[in-house]
Amino acid sequence: MVKNLQNYLLLLLVLLNFCTKPFSQKLEIGEIYNPNFTEYKIEDIDQIYLILTRMFNAIEKKDLSLIKDFISEEKGIYVDLKAWKSRKDFLNEIQQPDSYINNVYLHTDSLIKETNDTTQISLYDLIKESKKIKADFYILTDRDCEVKLIILDNPKESYRFNNPYFIKIKDKWYIYRLF
């Protein structure tokens, strides 16, 4: 009986080891920097953090359309440091399974094929392989916030994230640059 109990416990430990946390539970609030001494509310940090967790969930579900409500209709979104898209263009592009955005965020194999670079990894796989990701908030103004994402168990790989940028329009925060 003791041997059976030991076997069950061993099996349970093995199963727990293979179970991964939901992506949003890997994200944690880090430091809050306020270099310009801008007045801000903790509710602003909470709203931005909620958007980040929803983005992590959308990536985990491999459905980027889940973030559409966090993209401003009037301002659009930068999908990386240079490529701006209107909200409508962004939503149209993610409907195409092999689009640039889907490859970068969701499909490592397609990303490698597109870039011919075997060192590439989708953000889906990067988050999946990470244990904890810290989000440091940089309050730039009362309507602008940049976030730096740091993979705590593998900081060298943090460079793969762009710093997401958030803007506040009429008391609502929007993602303005993806990570």
C-alpha positions in Angstrom: 0.0 0.0 0.0 2.8 2.4 0.8 4.5 1.6 -2.5 1.2 2.3 -4.4 0.9 5.7 -2.5 4.5 6.5 -3.4 3.7 5.7 -7.1 0.6 7.9 -7.1 2.6 10.8 -5.5 5.3 10.4 -8.0 2.8 10.4 -10.8 1.1 13.5 -9.4 4.5 15.3 -9.2 5.3 14.4 -12.8 1.9 15.6 -14.0 2.2 18.9 -12.0 5.6 19.5 -13.6 4.1 19.2 -17.1 1.1 21.5 -16.3 1.9 25.1 -17.0 0.4 28.2 -15.6 -2.0 30.2 -17.7 0.0 32.9 -19.5 -1.6 35.7 -17.5 -0.5 34.1 -14.2 3.1 34.4 -15.4 2.9 38.2 -15.5 3.6 40.2 -12.3 3.7 43.9 -11.6 7.3 45.0 -11.1 8.6 48.5 -10.3 6.7 51.7 -11.0 9.0 54.5 -12.3 7.9 58.1 -12.5 10.9 60.0 -13.9 8.9 63.2 -14.6 7.1 63.1 -11.3 3.8 62.8 -13.1 0.7 62.5 -11.1 -1.0 59.2 -11.7 -3.5 56.9 -10.0 -2.9 53.3 -9.0 -6.1 52.6 -11.0 -4.1 53.6 -14.1 -1.6 50.9 -13.3 -4.4 48.4 -12.7 -6.1 49.2 -16.0 -2.8 48.8 -18.0 -2.0 45.6 -16.1 -5.5 44.3 -17.0 -4.8 45.0 -20.7 -1.5 43.2 -20.5 -3.1 40.2 -18.9 -5.8 40.1 -21.5 -3.1 40.3 -24.2 -1.3 37.4 -22.6 -4.6 35.5 -22.6 -5.2 36.3 -26.3 -1.7 35.0 -27.2 -2.3 31.9 -25.2 -5.6 31.3 -27.0 -3.9 32.2 -30.3 -6.7 34.7 -30.9 -5.4 38.3 -31.2 -8.9 39.5 -32.0 -9.5 39.4 -28.3 -7.5 42.6 -27.9 -9.6 44.7 -30.3 -11.3 46.6 -27.6 -7.9 47.8 -26.3 -6.9 49.4 -29.6 -8.1 53.0 -30.1 -10.2 53.5 -33.2 -8.7 57.0 -33.7 -5.0 56.3 -32.9 -4.5 52.8 -34.2 -1.6 50.6 -33.1 2.1 50.1 -33.7 2.6 46.3 -34.2 6.4 46.9 -33.7 8.6 49.9 -33.4 8.0 51.1 -37.0 4.8 49.5 -38.4 1.7 51.4 -37.6 -1.8 50.0 -38.5 -5.2 51.3 -38.1 -7.5 49.3 -35.9 -9.3 48.0 -38.9 -6.1 47.1 -40.8 -4.8 45.3 -37.7 -8.0 43.3 -37.4 -8.0 42.4 -41.1 -4.3 41.3 -41.0 -4.8 38.9 -38.0 -7.6 37.2 -40.0 -4.9 35.9 -42.3 -3.3 32.8 -40.7 0.2 33.4 -42.1 0.3 37.2 -41.6 3.4 38.9 -40.2 1.6 39.6 -36.9 0.3 36.1 -36.4 3.8 34.6 -37.2 5.6 36.9 -34.7 3.0 36.4 -32.0 1.8 32.9 -32.5 3.7 30.6 -34.9 7.4 29.9 -34.4 7.7 27.6 -37.4 6.1 30.1 -39.7 8.3 32.9 -38.3 11.5 30.8 -38.9 10.3 30.0 -42.4 9.5 33.7 -43.1 12.8 35.1 -41.8 15.0 32.1 -42.7 16.4 32.5 -39.1 16.4 29.4 -36.9 16.9 31.5 -33.8 13.5 33.2 -34.1 10.8 32.3 -31.6 7.2 33.4 -31.5 6.0 35.4 -28.4 3.6 32.5 -27.8 6.5 30.1 -27.3 8.6 32.6 -25.5 5.8 33.2 -22.9 5.0 29.5 -22.7 8.6 28.6 -21.9 8.9 31.4 -19.3 8.1 30.9 -15.6 7.6 34.6 -14.6 7.6 37.8 -16.5 7.9 41.1 -14.6 6.3 44.3 -15.9 8.0 47.5 -15.0 5.9 50.6 -15.5 7.4 53.9 -16.7 4.9 56.7 -16.1 5.8 59.3 -18.8 2.8 61.6 -18.4 -0.7 61.2 -17.0 -1.7 59.8 -20.4 1.4 57.9 -21.5 3.0 54.8 -20.0 5.7 52.5 -21.3 6.1 49.0 -19.9 9.3 46.9 -19.9 8.8 43.2 -19.8 11.5 41.1 -18.2 11.7 37.3 -18.2 12.8 36.6 -14.6 14.0 33.1 -15.2 15.8 34.0 -18.5 16.5 37.8 -18.6 18.7 37.5 -21.7 15.7 36.6 -23.8 13.7 39.7 -22.7 15.1 41.6 -25.7 12.5 39.7 -27.8 9.8 41.9 -26.3 9.2 45.4 -27.6 8.3 47.7 -24.7 4.5 48.0 -25.0 3.2 51.6 -24.9 -0.1 52.7 -23.5 -2.1 55.9 -24.1 -5.1 57.2 -22.2 -8.0 58.7 -24.1 -11.0 60.0 -22.3 -10.2 58.1 -19.1 -9.6 54.8 -20.9 -6.3 53.2 -21.5 -5.4 51.7 -24.9 -2.4 49.7 -26.2 -0.6 51.9 -28.7 2.5 49.7 -29.3 2.4 46.0 -28.9 5.2 44.1 -27.1 
